[in-house]
Amino acid sequence: MRYVIAMLVAILAAVLATVLVSPRIASWAVGQLTFESPDEVGNLEDGVYMLSNLAALIVGWIIGWVIGGRLVPQRAPPA
């Protein structure tokens, strides 16, 4: 059950980051630098976008893992 909770929270965090956070971070990162070609702009924006989504997925997994560990009681070791 702990894995299921971790996966659900990770998916939720990734979706929220994809919609709300990643576009802003990618635009901010591109605005901080100067470029010689539009391809460089696109490559950096795509990379930052994907990296921030991956970070949100990992953070969501960790949060879900902790929540799942607290909600699901641990089994006692066999005697």
Secondary structure as GFF3:
##gff-version 3
##sequence-region A 1 79
A	DSSP	alpha_helix	2	16	.	.	.	ID=ss1
A	DSSP	pi_helix	17	21	.	.	.	ID=ss2
A	DSSP	alpha_helix	22	31	.	.	.	ID=ss3
A	DSSP	alpha_helix	38	71	.	.	.	ID=ss4
###
